[in-house]
Amino acid sequence: MKTEKFLSGPLSEIKKISWPTRKETINYTITVILVSVAVALILGLFDLLYMFLMENYLI
């Protein structure tokens, strides 16, 4: 009896979740990939600039 009560709570909460549609999921995935690539490019450029400055002006 207690087990049924314990398991029925989470199951009823899962039914209340509004899951994203397939199109929304694809759009979110593409957005995450594009933002990740943009951040990687920006960090890579900062790294190159820092390396250039270190090699040519400080060492």
N, C-alpha and C positions, 0 to 999 in steps of 0.2 A: 504494500500500500504506500509506504513512504517513498519507495523507488519510483513508482508511477507518478507520484506528485512531484518528485525531484526532476524527473525527465520531462514532464508535461510543461513545465515552466519555460525552459529553453526552446522547446519545439513550438510553443505558441508564439514566442518572440520571433523566431525565424520566419514564421508565416507573415509577420507584420512588416518585414523588410521589403522595401521597394527596390528590387534589383535593377541595375541598368540594362538598357536594351543592347542588342548586339551592335547597333550603330554607335551608341554612346561609348561602349567599351572599346571599339575600334578607334574612335576619335580620341579618347583618353590615352590609349596606348600610343598612337601617333604623336600626340602632344608630348608625352613623357619622353619618347625617343628623340624628338626634335630638340627639346629643352636640354636633354642630356648631351647631345652632340654639340649644341651651342656652348654649353658650359665647358665642355672638354676643349673646344677650339679656343675659347677665351683663356682658359688656364694654360693651354699649350703656348699661346702667343705671349702671355706674361712670362712663362718659363723661358722662351726663346729670348725675349727682351732682357730678362734678368741675366741669362747666360752671356749674352752679347755684352752687356754693360760690365759684368764681372771680368770677362776675358780681355776687354779692350781698355778699360779705364781703372780697374782696381788691382789687377794682378800684374 
